């Protein structure tokens, strides 16, 4: 085998990778998704660590009720506090955003084309918006019912 025949596939006649081919394969591979999704996933994950602890403590550990569960009247009184409404709203946004980014990431790992990626993004965005809309509607209904 001649040196030229081996170089067609990026290898020398000795079977090693040619220097110019090695330089091509050494570059890191970047996905088309970018780093914003990952950064937001990390931020919402950190927010969830704090907010889920606040939620669990407020909902289950400082409640004077059997089994640590609030009844309907206690939930209405709890949501009557505007600070609690803000905390629960932040929790809703963080968990929804984190979940939608995770689902999008899993679906994009399937190796879809550009049209498929756009459809996944649109679908997950729509699902997230509907989830937030329903969640905020429930918070408002419960906060104003008391």
C-alpha positions as CSV (number, residue, x, y, z in Angstrom):
1,X,0.0,0.0,0.0
2,X,1.4,3.4,-0.9
3,X,1.5,6.4,1.4
4,X,-0.9,8.2,-0.9
5,X,-3.5,5.4,-0.7
6,X,-3.5,5.4,3.1
7,X,-3.7,9.2,3.3
8,X,-7.1,9.1,1.5
9,X,-8.6,7.8,4.7
10,X,-6.5,10.0,7.0
11,X,-3.9,7.3,7.9
12,X,-0.3,6.9,7.0
13,X,1.2,3.8,5.5
14,X,2.2,2.7,9.1
15,X,-1.5,2.8,10.1
16,X,-1.3,5.8,12.4
17,X,-3.5,8.8,12.0
18,X,-2.0,11.5,9.8
19,X,-1.2,14.8,11.7
20,X,-3.7,16.8,9.6
21,X,-6.4,14.2,10.3
22,X,-5.6,14.2,14.0
23,X,-6.1,18.0,14.1
24,X,-9.5,17.6,12.5
25,X,-10.7,15.0,15.0
26,X,-9.3,16.8,18.1
27,X,-11.9,19.6,17.9
28,X,-14.7,19.4,20.4
29,X,-18.1,18.6,19.1
30,X,-20.7,21.3,19.9
31,X,-24.4,20.5,19.7
32,X,-26.7,22.9,17.9
33,X,-28.7,23.3,21.2
34,X,-26.2,25.8,22.7
35,X,-25.4,26.4,26.3
36,X,-28.3,28.5,27.4
37,X,-30.5,25.5,28.0
38,X,-27.9,23.8,30.2
39,X,-27.3,27.0,32.2
40,X,-31.0,27.5,32.8
41,X,-31.3,23.8,33.7
42,X,-28.6,24.3,36.4
43,X,-30.2,27.6,37.7
44,X,-33.7,26.1,37.9
45,X,-32.2,23.0,39.5
46,X,-30.6,25.1,42.2
47,X,-33.7,27.1,42.7
48,X,-35.7,23.9,43.1
49,X,-33.4,22.7,45.9
50,X,-34.2,25.7,47.9
51,X,-37.9,26.0,46.9
52,X,-38.8,22.3,47.5
53,X,-37.3,22.5,51.0
54,X,-39.3,25.7,51.7
55,X,-42.5,24.1,50.3
56,X,-42.1,20.8,52.2
57,X,-41.3,22.5,55.5
58,X,-44.2,25.0,55.1
59,X,-46.7,22.4,53.8
60,X,-45.9,19.4,56.0
61,X,-43.7,20.1,59.0
62,X,-45.1,23.2,60.6
63,X,-48.7,22.2,60.2
64,X,-50.9,21.5,63.2
65,X,-52.9,18.8,61.5
66,X,-53.0,15.0,61.6
67,X,-50.4,13.4,59.4
68,X,-48.9,16.8,58.6
69,X,-51.4,17.5,55.8
70,X,-53.4,20.7,55.5
71,X,-57.1,20.5,55.0
72,X,-58.8,22.8,52.5
73,X,-59.5,25.6,54.9
74,X,-55.8,25.6,56.0
75,X,-54.6,25.7,52.4
76,X,-56.9,28.7,51.8
77,X,-55.5,30.5,54.9
78,X,-52.0,29.6,53.9
79,X,-52.4,31.0,50.4
80,X,-53.9,34.2,51.9
81,X,-50.4,35.4,52.6
82,X,-48.9,37.2,49.6
83,X,-45.4,36.1,50.4
84,X,-46.5,32.5,50.2
85,X,-48.2,33.1,46.9
86,X,-44.9,34.5,45.5
87,X,-42.9,31.5,46.9
88,X,-45.4,29.0,45.5
89,X,-45.5,30.8,42.1
90,X,-41.6,30.7,42.0
91,X,-41.8,27.0,42.8
92,X,-44.3,26.5,40.0
93,X,-42.1,28.4,37.5
94,X,-38.9,26.6,38.5
95,X,-40.3,23.1,38.4
96,X,-42.1,23.7,35.1
97,X,-39.1,25.3,33.4
98,X,-36.7,22.6,34.7
99,X,-39.1,19.8,33.6
100,X,-39.6,21.3,30.1
101,X,-35.9,21.8,29.6
102,X,-35.3,18.2,30.6
103,X,-37.9,16.8,28.3
104,X,-36.7,19.0,25.4
105,X,-33.1,17.8,26.1
106,X,-34.2,14.1,26.1
107,X,-36.1,14.5,22.8
108,X,-33.3,16.4,21.1
109,X,-30.9,13.5,22.0
110,X,-32.9,11.4,19.5
111,X,-30.9,13.2,16.8
112,X,-33.8,14.9,15.0
113,X,-33.3,17.2,12.0
114,X,-33.8,20.9,12.1
115,X,-37.5,20.7,11.5
116,X,-37.9,18.1,14.2
117,X,-35.9,20.2,16.7
118,X,-38.1,23.2,16.0
119,X,-41.2,21.1,16.5
120,X,-39.9,19.7,19.8
121,X,-39.1,23.2,21.0
122,X,-42.5,24.5,20.0
123,X,-44.3,21.6,21.5
124,X,-42.4,21.8,24.8
125,X,-42.9,25.6,24.9
126,X,-46.6,25.2,24.4
127,X,-46.8,22.4,27.1
128,X,-44.9,24.6,29.5
129,X,-47.0,27.6,28.8
130,X,-50.2,25.6,29.3
131,X,-48.8,24.1,32.6
132,X,-47.9,27.6,33.9
133,X,-51.3,29.0,32.9
134,X,-53.2,26.3,34.7
135,X,-50.9,26.5,37.7
136,X,-51.2,30.2,38.0
137,X,-55.0,30.0,37.6
138,X,-55.1,27.5,40.4
139,X,-53.0,29.7,42.7
140,X,-55.2,32.7,42.0
141,X,-58.4,30.7,42.5
142,X,-57.2,29.3,45.8
143,X,-55.6,32.6,47.0
144,X,-58.8,34.5,46.3
145,X,-61.3,31.9,47.7
146,X,-60.3,32.5,51.3
